[in-house]
């Protein structure tokens, strides 16, 4: 099958190699640029736990002064892997779902008198900090990166994609979906996707692309990408 991956290359290089080893053709289009954001100095010792809802939040955090034994809550396996790669030891991961992450925090973080530190990007799909505040937790959110949409794409890539459309496209966020919709419209490809299966994380992501006719739309969690190949 021809598969189109849309995450930044450093986040999907392993998946590209995996799919290619299974005999699939893989194309890659970087829809988003991830840039670090300056943030205030943090007294990490004041916090009893840290929350990451993306691997980018881990990547752009200056973690040298953090006790790596702090309780570390991660939205999914990819984020947990990134956190462990920089030394965090006491990690707990949800299944790529922020709602599940909230429940994990409620079940495992019992120090309501000591605040949680929530590290995230500028745009989030679920106001986790506000929800935890309602449940009686003390929490501070720090924004350490922002997302920008790519506006220009290689003409040869677009031409080749039009001549050989993928059977599967994977999208991982609402930002990616908005950027992909923009890519489709800029290149006048609105009516070309009827034989393509769209794989999205969450209904909010898929709903952005509902105006395009797809063969089928599937919802998935990170880590299920290979499994989905066998559902087509």
C-alpha positions as CSV (number, residue, x, y, z in Angstrom):
1,X,0.0,0.0,0.0
2,X,0.9,3.6,-0.4
3,X,0.9,5.4,3.0
4,X,1.2,9.1,3.6
5,X,2.7,10.2,7.0
6,X,2.3,13.8,8.1
7,X,4.2,14.3,11.4
8,X,7.6,16.0,11.5
9,X,10.2,13.7,10.2
10,X,12.0,13.1,13.5
11,X,8.7,11.9,15.0
12,X,7.9,9.4,12.3
13,X,11.2,8.2,10.9
14,X,11.0,4.9,12.8
15,X,7.5,4.4,11.4
16,X,8.7,5.1,7.9
17,X,11.3,2.4,8.2
18,X,8.8,0.0,9.8
19,X,6.3,0.4,7.0
20,X,8.9,0.1,4.3
21,X,10.2,-3.1,5.9
22,X,6.7,-4.5,5.5
23,X,6.8,-3.7,1.8
24,X,4.7,-0.5,1.7
25,X,5.5,2.7,-0.2
26,X,5.7,5.6,2.2
27,X,5.5,9.3,1.4
28,X,6.0,12.0,3.9
29,X,4.7,15.6,4.1
30,X,5.7,17.8,7.0
31,X,2.5,19.8,7.6
32,X,3.7,21.6,10.8
33,X,6.8,23.5,12.1
34,X,7.4,23.1,15.8
35,X,9.2,26.0,17.5
36,X,10.3,26.5,21.0
37,X,8.7,29.2,23.2
38,X,10.4,31.2,25.9
39,X,8.9,30.6,29.3
40,X,9.5,31.7,32.9
41,X,12.1,30.2,35.2
42,X,10.5,27.3,37.1
43,X,11.1,26.3,40.7
44,X,10.7,22.6,40.0
45,X,11.0,21.6,43.7
46,X,7.7,23.3,44.4
47,X,5.8,20.6,42.3
48,X,4.9,17.1,43.1
49,X,4.3,15.9,39.6
50,X,4.7,16.9,36.0
51,X,2.3,16.4,33.0
52,X,3.2,16.1,29.3
53,X,0.5,15.9,26.6
54,X,3.0,15.7,23.8
55,X,6.6,14.6,23.0
56,X,7.3,18.1,21.9
57,X,6.5,19.4,25.4
58,X,9.3,17.1,26.6
59,X,11.7,18.0,23.8
60,X,11.5,21.8,24.5
61,X,11.7,21.6,28.3
62,X,15.0,22.5,30.0
63,X,15.0,19.6,32.3
64,X,18.5,19.9,33.8
65,X,17.2,21.1,37.2
66,X,14.3,18.6,37.5
67,X,14.5,15.7,39.9
68,X,14.0,12.9,37.4
69,X,12.2,10.8,40.1
70,X,9.3,13.2,40.1
71,X,6.0,11.6,39.2
72,X,5.6,12.1,35.4
73,X,2.3,11.7,33.7
74,X,2.4,11.2,29.9
75,X,-0.5,11.2,27.4
76,X,0.8,8.1,25.5
77,X,3.7,5.8,24.8
78,X,5.5,8.0,22.4
79,X,5.6,10.9,25.0
80,X,6.6,8.5,27.7
81,X,9.4,7.2,25.6
82,X,10.7,10.7,25.0
83,X,10.4,11.5,28.8
84,X,12.4,8.4,29.7
85,X,15.0,9.2,27.1
86,X,15.9,12.3,29.0
87,X,16.0,10.6,32.4
88,X,12.5,10.6,33.9
89,X,12.1,7.4,35.9
90,X,8.7,7.5,37.5
91,X,6.5,7.7,34.4
92,X,2.8,6.7,33.9
93,X,1.3,6.8,30.4
94,X,-2.3,6.9,29.2
95,X,-3.2,5.4,25.8
96,X,-2.8,8.6,23.7
97,X,-6.0,10.0,25.1
98,X,-6.1,13.1,27.3
99,X,-9.4,12.0,29.0
100,X,-7.7,8.8,30.1
101,X,-4.7,10.8,31.2
102,X,-6.9,12.9,33.5
103,X,-8.3,9.7,35.1
104,X,-4.8,8.3,35.6
105,X,-3.8,11.5,37.4
106,X,-6.8,11.3,39.6
107,X,-6.1,7.7,40.5
108,X,-2.4,8.1,41.1
109,X,-1.7,11.6,42.3
110,X,-2.9,11.9,45.9
111,X,-0.9,15.0,47.0
112,X,-3.6,17.6,46.3
113,X,-1.7,20.1,48.6
114,X,1.3,20.1,46.3
115,X,0.8,21.5,42.8
116,X,1.2,19.7,39.4
117,X,3.2,21.3,36.6
118,X,1.6,20.9,33.2
119,X,3.9,21.5,30.2
120,X,2.2,21.9,26.8
121,X,2.1,23.7,23.5
122,X,0.2,26.9,22.9
123,X,-2.9,25.1,21.4
124,X,-4.5,22.2,23.2
125,X,-7.6,20.2,22.3
126,X,-8.7,19.7,25.9
127,X,-8.2,22.1,28.8
128,X,-6.7,19.5,31.2
129,X,-5.5,22.1,33.6
130,X,-8.9,23.7,34.1
131,X,-10.6,20.3,34.5
132,X,-8.1,19.3,37.2
133,X,-8.6,22.6,39.0
134,X,-12.3,21.8,39.1
135,X,-11.4,18.5,40.8
136,X,-9.5,20.2,43.5
137,X,-5.9,20.0,42.2
138,X,-3.4,22.8,42.2
139,X,-1.8,23.0,38.8
140,X,0.3,25.5,36.8
141,X,0.4,25.3,33.0
142,X,3.6,26.3,31.1
143,X,3.6,26.8,27.3
144,X,7.0,25.9,25.9
145,X,6.4,25.5,22.2
146,X,4.1,26.7,19.4
147,X,3.0,25.2,16.1
148,X,3.1,26.9,12.7
149,X,1.6,25.7,9.5
150,X,3.7,25.0,6.5
151,X,2.5,27.1,3.6
152,X,4.8,26.0,0.8
153,X,5.3,22.5,-0.6
154,X,7.7,21.0,-3.1
155,X,6.1,21.1,-6.6
156,X,7.5,17.8,-7.6
157,X,6.2,16.1,-4.5
158,X,2.7,17.5,-5.2
159,X,2.8,16.3,-8.8
160,X,3.9,12.8,-7.8
161,X,1.3,12.7,-5.1
162,X,-1.5,13.6,-7.5
163,X,-0.4,10.9,-9.9
164,X,-0.1,8.2,-7.1
165,X,-2.5,9.0,-4.3
166,X,-2.0,7.1,-1.1
167,X,-4.4,4.4,0.2
168,X,-3.9,5.7,3.8
169,X,-3.2,9.0,5.4
170,X,-2.4,9.4,9.1
171,X,-3.2,12.6,10.9
172,X,-2.3,13.2,14.6
173,X,-3.9,16.5,15.6
174,X,-6.4,19.2,14.8
175,X,-3.5,21.4,13.7
176,X,-2.4,18.8,11.3
177,X,-5.9,18.4,9.9
178,X,-6.3,22.1,9.3
179,X,-2.9,22.2,7.6
180,X,-3.7,19.2,5.5
181,X,-7.1,20.7,4.4
182,X,-5.2,23.9,3.4
183,X,-2.7,21.8,1.4
184,X,-5.6,20.0,-0.4
185,X,-7.3,23.3,-1.3
186,X,-4.2,25.1,-2.3
187,X,-3.3,22.3,-4.8
188,X,-7.0,21.8,-5.9
189,X,-7.1,18.2,-4.8
190,X,-10.6,18.3,-3.1
191,X,-12.1,15.6,-5.3
192,X,-9.2,13.1,-5.4
193,X,-9.5,11.2,-2.1
194,X,-12.4,8.9,-2.6
195,X,-10.2,5.8,-2.6
196,X,-8.1,6.9,0.4
197,X,-8.6,5.9,4.0
198,X,-8.2,8.7,6.5
199,X,-6.7,7.7,9.9
200,X,-7.2,10.4,12.6
201,X,-6.6,10.7,16.3
202,X,-10.0,11.8,17.7
203,X,-13.3,12.9,16.2
204,X,-12.3,16.6,16.4
205,X,-9.4,15.9,14.1
206,X,-11.5,14.0,11.6
207,X,-14.4,16.5,11.6
208,X,-12.1,19.1,10.1
209,X,-11.8,17.0,7.0
210,X,-15.4,15.9,6.7
211,X,-16.0,18.2,3.7
212,X,-13.6,15.9,1.7
213,X,-14.9,12.6,0.4
214,X,-12.9,9.7,1.8
215,X,-13.2,6.0,1.3
216,X,-13.4,5.5,5.1
217,X,-12.4,7.4,8.2
218,X,-10.9,5.5,11.1
219,X,-10.1,6.8,14.6
220,X,-7.0,5.5,16.4
221,X,-4.6,5.9,19.3
222,X,-0.8,6.3,18.8
223,X,0.8,2.8,18.6
224,X,-2.1,1.4,16.6
225,X,-0.8,2.5,13.2
226,X,0.4,-0.9,12.0
227,X,-2.7,-2.7,13.3
228,X,-4.9,-0.4,11.2
229,X,-3.2,-1.6,8.1
230,X,-5.0,-5.0,8.6
231,X,-8.4,-3.3,8.8
232,X,-8.3,-1.9,5.3
